[in-house]
Amino acid sequence: MNGMSSGWQARAIQIGSVAALFLLWDFVGERKLINAILLPAPRAVFWKFVALAQTSALYTHLFVTLMELVLGFLIAAAAGLSLGYFIGRSRYGTMVFEPLLAGVFAVPIVIFLPIFLLFFGIGPSSKIAFGATYAFFPIVLNTIGGISQVDDRYVRVARAMGADDMQMFRRVLLPAALPVIVTGLRIGCIIGFLSIIGSEMIAGIEGLGSQIVRLGEAMNTAEMFAYILFVIFFAIILNTGLSHLQARFAIPGDGR
Amino acid sequence: MSIVIEPAATNVSAPGIVQRLWTDALFARIVVVIFVLLLWEIAGHTIFDQDFISPPSSIIAALPRVLRDPNIIWALSVTFYELVVAFIIALIGGLLIGIPVGLHGFTTRSALPLILLAYSIPQVTILPLFVLWFGVDSASKIAFGVSHGIFPVILNVIAGAQTVENAHLTAARSMGATRFQILRRVILPHMTPSLFAGLRLGMSATLLGVLLAELYVSTGGIGYYTKLYSESFDPPAMFSLVVCLALMAVVLNETVRRAEKRASFWRVQGDNAQSQR
């Protein structure tokens, strides 16, 4: 409220506290005040990361995780979009199915992970299935929400002007619902990525998540930190990249 | 004559059910659930291998066997205890951080981006660190649950504290209210709707955190037994355990949701609730 005058002070506090935290970590790490197994020094983590980036191990595991993410996301998107479209198109269908799907999504799906492992084994397929299940719900719920919130007048006008189902979908429902649907796809992709990492950690033999756990169990914490930082950066890049993509898709809603 | 009327009556009632399916949403929902369970039951006996997937009937049959085991009851109560403690810590911590940050414009502007930065870190990746720092027992599950649950609470408390009207604060102060009285009588009632929206999100996040950590490494909690059952090819027992966990999650979520409804009856529900993610 006080205008921009205190803006730089707030910014200074933010940068200052992040820097202070980092310096504290560096100080503690260099002086070995905390056992390096529990908290490795930032410089050690950095050099591990540099060394890691030059080996193929990182990319092999990244490739496995990415493959799982892409397949899981494609399955979730195909199922979520088509189911969401058919449910969202009818008002009554939305009334029947939307609470059911939202109710299932309210239960933390992690508890079903043992079932996925039992059914699909500990290889990549259980991660794909688990990631797809987690990603499915935001996609289907947003698709239902997006399609069903399309203004009834648009639909009626299009019908009155003799639009067939395909035209209705292509020219009315899709443009009006796209921003909401794309949001669902973005959330689904992020949740899918995180649940794949999580399931790799709980039971996995390859992939970034399993690598983090393996290094942790070997007490090789500096390298584990390097992997963790890599995954965090990757998640942030994924999130910002998808947000930009989403911002581009928001435009067609305005173009009449 | 009556014989003629009889089939006519059944003819009316059969379309009655079909018609109800197309008009009564709740009825249709129940029918869908029954249909899915029936499909699962049939598939469980025909397509699926009984070593991996068990039909609903055998899950229900296994439920008493599982619940009679005192170790399972103990494990369930350990998980429940971890959930409740983590949620309470997240609630108190969220209030302690959120209120001072949200009450003043300057603290909000400087601290909120930091909180959002911390929130944007995908927390599953640091799960092994929690085990490293807090051990394999309950402490690491509680800590991981808190780290999940506290952020929605903080963010919604901040959003709620921002809505407290300055005029109300000034009025209370000029009437000689102490700091505690202001907190108790002005700030907290103002925040209730968004606080409870935060608690609802916080509860599902806490559930996620605790159960993730429990499945990751567990010595006596529910994660140990799900692993045991799946590794010893006893799917009915494991499925019934999962059913118990799901019920626990539903009960906890529902408790918070009920409390939210009761606490915010005097306001338009969720008018300034900030839903995150």
Boltz contact constraints between the chains, C-beta under 6 A:
constraints:
  - contact:
      token1: [A, 1]
      token2: [B, 105]
      max_distance: 6.0
  - contact:
      token1: [A, 6]
      token2: [B, 106]
      max_distance: 6.0
  - contact:
      token1: [A, 10]
      token2: [B, 109]
      max_distance: 6.0
  - contact:
      token1: [A, 10]
      token2: [B, 110]
      max_distance: 6.0
  - contact:
      token1: [A, 13]
      token2: [B, 110]
      max_distance: 6.0
  - contact:
      token1: [A, 14]
      token2: [B, 110]
      max_distance: 6.0
  - contact:
      token1: [A, 14]
      token2: [B, 113]
      max_distance: 6.0
  - contact:
      token1: [A, 14]
      token2: [B, 114]
      max_distance: 6.0
  - contact:
      token1: [A, 95]
      token2: [B, 25]
      max_distance: 6.0
  - contact:
      token1: [A, 96]
      token2: [B, 25]
      max_distance: 6.0
  - contact:
      token1: [A, 96]
      token2: [B, 28]
      max_distance: 6.0
  - contact:
      token1: [A, 96]
      token2: [B, 29]
      max_distance: 6.0
  - contact:
      token1: [A, 100]
      token2: [B, 29]
      max_distance: 6.0
  - contact:
      token1: [A, 106]
      token2: [B, 253]
      max_distance: 6.0
  - contact:
      token1: [A, 107]
      token2: [B, 246]
      max_distance: 6.0
  - contact:
      token1: [A, 107]
      token2: [B, 249]
      max_distance: 6.0
  - contact:
      token1: [A, 108]
      token2: [B, 207]
      max_distance: 6.0
  - contact:
      token1: [A, 108]
      token2: [B, 208]
      max_distance: 6.0
  - contact:
      token1: [A, 108]
      token2: [B, 211]
      max_distance: 6.0
  - contact:
      token1: [A, 108]
      token2: [B, 249]
      max_distance: 6.0
  - contact:
      token1: [A, 110]
      token2: [B, 211]
      max_distance: 6.0
  - contact:
      token1: [A, 110]
      token2: [B, 212]
      max_distance: 6.0
  - contact:
      token1: [A, 111]
      token2: [B, 211]
      max_distance: 6.0
  - contact:
      token1: [A, 111]
      token2: [B, 242]
      max_distance: 6.0
  - contact:
      token1: [A, 111]
      token2: [B, 245]
      max_distance: 6.0
  - contact:
      token1: [A, 113]
      token2: [B, 215]
      max_distance: 6.0
  - contact:
      token1: [A, 114]
      token2: [B, 226]
      max_distance: 6.0
  - contact:
      token1: [A, 114]
      token2: [B, 230]
      max_distance: 6.0
  - contact:
      token1: [A, 114]
      token2: [B, 238]
      max_distance: 6.0
  - contact:
      token1: [A, 118]
      token2: [B, 52]
      max_distance: 6.0
  - contact:
      token1: [A, 118]
      token2: [B, 230]
      max_distance: 6.0
  - contact:
      token1: [A, 119]
      token2: [B, 52]
      max_distance: 6.0
  - contact:
      token1: [A, 194]
      token2: [B, 122]
      max_distance: 6.0
  - contact:
      token1: [A, 194]
      token2: [B, 124]
      max_distance: 6.0
  - contact:
      token1: [A, 197]
      token2: [B, 124]
      max_distance: 6.0
  - contact:
      token1: [A, 198]
      token2: [B, 124]
      max_distance: 6.0
  - contact:
      token1: [A, 198]
      token2: [B, 212]
      max_distance: 6.0
  - contact:
      token1: [A, 202]
      token2: [B, 215]
      max_distance: 6.0
  - contact:
      token1: [A, 202]
      token2: [B, 216]
      max_distance: 6.0
  - contact:
      token1: [A, 212]
      token2: [B, 128]
      max_distance: 6.0
  - contact:
      token1: [A, 213]
      token2: [B, 128]
      max_distance: 6.0
  - contact:
      token1: [A, 216]
      token2: [B, 128]
      max_distance: 6.0
  - contact:
      token1: [A, 228]
      token2: [B, 125]
      max_distance: 6.0
  - contact:
      token1: [A, 231]
      token2: [B, 125]
      max_distance: 6.0
  - contact:
      token1: [A, 232]
      token2: [B, 121]
      max_distance: 6.0
  - contact:
      token1: [A, 232]
      token2: [B, 125]
      max_distance: 6.0
  - contact:
      token1: [A, 235]
      token2: [B, 122]
      max_distance: 6.0
